Amino acid sequence: MNRIKVGLFTSFGILLMIGCNDDPPSGDLLSIPYDPRPQNVIVPAFFNPFPDNPSNPLTYDGVQLGRHLFYDPILSSDSSMACAGCHKPEFAFTDGEAFSIGVTGQLGNRSSMSLLNVAYFSKGLFWDGRSADLESQALEPVENPIELHESWPNVEMKLRRHVKYPEMFRKAFGISGKAEIKKELAAKALAQFQRTLITGGNSRYAKQLEGKTFFDPDEQEGMEMFFNSNPSLPDAQCGHCHAFPTFQSSDYFNNGLDAASKVSDFKDVGRGAISGIPLDSGRFKATSLFNWHLTAPYMHDGRFKTIEEVLDHYTQQVKQSPNLDPNVANLVLNVRQKNKVLAFLKTLIDTSYLKNQDFLSPF
Amino acid sequence: MRKTHIGIYVLLFLIFGCSVREEQGILRLVVKGKYADQPLIMGAEYPYFEGSKISFTKSEFFISEIAVKDQQGNWIELNPGNPKFVNLQNHHFNIENALAGLKISIGSLPPGDYTYIRMGIGLPASINNLQPKDFPSSSTLGQGDHYWAGWNSFIFSKTEGIIKNAPQMANFAYHSGFNEAYQMIEFNTDLKIIDETDSEIVMNMDHQRIFGNSTNFINIYQDPIIHEGGTFMDNFMNQLRSSIEILK
């Protein structure tokens, strides 16, 4: 009798372990054709070659999957917020706020970064470079409690049960069954989409380089100050951090936002927390100036509401610290000169990307 | 049947047996930043010539066209067309690293004794006349922060930091560029390369010497930044060149 009970109990246990596994059978997507086509991205002629990731080459279906995931609130715990919640096309893929609000209503601690030309960051993503590439970056916001506050196992389950995503994953990555839908593939798709977000080729600056237009005297002098190329004008030194050709830098800088008598005094140590190098404390990534007019408020903590405040900072309010970038330490520009720099900055505006349906929500 | 076998063996020997491995040894450059006779640590303060305290936040430079001279008098260039980038600020942030030096793999060489080594500080015109767009953005030369569009030149070297002598203080940034600034240096050496063995050659860079000597030194407070090519940059590059020594 006892043997029968033990047998029944064991069988019940096995049933519980195996019978409740709702993983779809493998091979359930094989009837869907997998025919990957490379996705070409046109970059401005003065940019470096397109920085594809050989381990995650762009395909049409990979980019489309990434675009859907980017705009789909399915990645958040309460299905209320997508990546695009903090990276809105109309704000150059920022959100127009100093700090972003996550799904639980909590405020983030840094400003949302523009994703335009993000493919060209080669020494880490985020203000402090804590993710090595877009594939690893894409994994973070989903599980961040002050962002999407979801778990990847949950997201994977939702994607497997979704009416369209299994087919899209099949077409993008050639998986044979729904069970192969994993966070790593979702991140790869998101990375592919974000790499396509290139801008700048239709700016006045680009046209001037191509000889299709000429700068007016203010724009010309502004550019000369930006790049310190005219000895008769004061140096604005902007080009060190916002470097040609993408007007951003993969490096990290202390641009004098906060005073510190020693580097350990910085409230937000930025890059220093990641690299462990003391002089990296208080250093942050320099973002692209293409479409700067849409990315306010400025700096990693959104402390400056306008571009004029930014220019005033660099010419009047830079604060001393042991690792202050020397290029911003001694700037002297009068109002007219600052306006000329601003005139040049306006040549970096290129909103043509807003008409590109491939950048916008598919929903 | 036997003849066929022998024929196959001969054929296999011809195909595979004749590929003899080329004997090579790896050469590494060990760059040690110094300030006079002290190891250079980023952020640490050192005495400047006139009594100020100087500290460094950045020291980086390109080296190009590295070549060694064999005993027959032939110059052999290592990794032609591939300059090396020396970045001390991301390495010399503590005493251990500063003493050990930054190790950079230069390339491989046939075993033997070499009597001279030479290298360019900066980039030769064949590379400097290009732009970041001519390189992948993941490469050092493809990154805009090593190019100065206002000069149409890559930035050959950056030496940055702070000097102070209360109440005076200045943040300095000495950057160099332009084809004319490229400096070739040559040293006598006793380099021995052994097959399948890593060999090291030590390069010292004296950051005090970059600024001159006790009787003739840069007034950093007066000229904290190099704005353009010309005499000041020429002098700076000459001093940068003379700050480097290769230990035998």
Interface residues (C-beta under 8 A of the other chain):
Chain A: A45 F46 F47 N48 P49 P51 A119 Y120 S122 E224 F227 N228 S229 P231 D235 G239 H240 C241 A243 F244 P245 T246 F247 Q248 S249 S250 D251 V263 S275 I277 P278 L279 Q320 P322 N323 L324 D325 P326 N327 A329 N330
Chain B: M42 G43 S55 T57 Q89 N90 F93 Q131 P132 K133 F135 P136 S137 S138 G142 Q143 G144 D145 Y147 W148 A149 G150 W151 E160 G161 I162 M169 A170 N171 F172 A173 P224 I225 H227 E228
